[in-house]
């Protein structure tokens, strides 16, 4: 290698490492000392901090034992986001568990954590809101276990001995170390919930979310442009596609003027490929590494989702802007079962199963922003035209049995 080629090779290596660091933080915004990627993040922290702040308005906190990207979505009300398997009830349990852990010593057992959560759940405000929790049934104990396992994944807890299933069966317990530093970085808000006095706190859930995530925007042209840039970048880094029609007039005008340079900067930082279309803009991940919802994918539900996507894509190409009755999707799935049912799991072939399969497929497509759902109709969105289902490919026995 010539002397002139050495700086180029080092520059390429540095660029690849930064790209990998950005992708890692997008995928796992909270890293602890147990994560191998932490050393990479720390090594490029001086470049990563201003990049995230400039492009998306996200703050990156890096220290010796952990790193936290305070990643806020563009839409706080997007119900398709969140931890797998969590509903509103389990999020309440998560908040109570974190509050209990904050008051615990360096270690706690699952039984002790459950006892503390029960004490906190007895607050009159929670009862008045309709929240009730006990550990009397296996279902409720399993809910607490689900929360604990998520905290284990986030490295807030580290299992020392025991297992959660024995707790569910009331035949044993589990002991955890508490990583108090990671616990303190878990909440990504602009202000702590406790900083809002009860008498002044908004009572509406959406207003509470806005108050917790409210960000200061300078009352100037530059401040408004910065907020628009951050909103667009957050959408592009988080969402499958950004449609022009979903933007307000000011943000739409900014994107139309800056979409080329903006997409190029984001693409250079994280390795996603920009795709500019008449209807909007997307950053596509060719490797699927940053995709939490894959299409196509394996399994009966995924196959049905792809078939529904292909069917709606045909409707869209034939009549742009069309809407389809939701009941018609179940009818389509019933017909697809006659052709593809031999590849599906047994329960999916039973009469009446098409309704649940159709709704599951539509929910998956809506989460990918490929369709817009209303009470009785489905409206395909432009990006859905990318998908079409062909003949199934059998790579191994039982491909669609999952």
C-alpha positions, 0 to 999 in steps of 0.5 A: 500500500502506498503512503498516499493510500494510508490516509484514505484507508484510515478515513474509510475505516473511520467512516465505517466505524461512525456509521456502525456507531450511529446504527447501533444507537438507533437500534439500541439507544441505551447501552451498558458496560455489557454491550460490546459496542460501548467501546465503539460509541465512546471512541467516536463520541466527540463526532456522534454528539454533534451529529445527533444534535444537529441532524435530529435534535437528540442528545447523546450522553456517553460515560465510561459505563454506559451510553444513552441516546435520548431518542424522541419520536416525531409523533408522541401519539404513535401507538405502533411504537413501544416495547414488544408485548406492552400495553398501557397496563404493563407500562404502568407496571414498568413505571411502578417497578422502576420506582420500586427499584429506585428505592431498593438497595443494590440487589432485589428479589422478584418477590420483594419487587412484587411486594413493593409494586403492590404497595405503590399500586395501592395509591388511590390515584391509580385505583381511581384511574381504574388500575388494579394489580395483585399477585394472586393469579399466575396471569398477573405474576407473568405480567410482572415477569414480562416487565422484569425481562424487559428490564433485563434486556435493557441491563437495568437488572442482572440476574444473579440466581433463580428464574422467573418461571418459578416465581410464576409457579410460586415455587421459587424466586429470582435475585437481581443486581440493580444497575442504578446508573442505567436505571437513572438513564431509562426515562427519555423526557425533557422534564421529570414527571415529578416536576409537574405539580398535580394541580397544574399537570395536564389531565389529558394523556396527549397533553401530558405527553406533550408536556413531558417531551416539550422542547424549547424552540427559539422564536426565530426563523432559524429556530423554526427551520431547526425544528422542522429539520429535526422533525423530518430527520426523526421521521426519516430515521424512525419511520419506513417512509415520509409522505408529503401529505402528512406534513404541515405547510412550513415543514413541507416547504422546508423539505421540498427545498432541502430534501436532497442535502438532508437525505444525503447527510443522513445517508452518509451518517447511517448508511441508509439509501435515500429514495425520493419519490413524488409522494415523499421521501424514505431512507431504505435499509437494504440489509434490514438491520434497523427494521423492527417489522420485516416484510416479507418475513417467515410465518403464516401471519407474515405470509398473509400480510404480504398477500394482503399487501400485494392485493391492496397494491393491485387495487392502488395501481388500478385506482390511485386514492381508492379505499377498500372495505375492511370486510373485503380483506377478510374475504380475500384472505378466505380465498387465499386460504384455498390456494395457500392454506396448505403452507399455513398453520392448522388454526389459520385454515379453520373457518372464521380464522380469516377475520383475525388474520386480516385484522392482524395483517392490516395492523402490521401494514398500518404500523409500516405506514403502508395503509390508513385504517378507518372504522370500515375502510382501508386506504392503501398508501403510495409506498404499498405499490412496492410490494407484491406476493409471488408463489411461496418458496419452500426452503425448509419443511414447515416454513409457514407453520410459525 
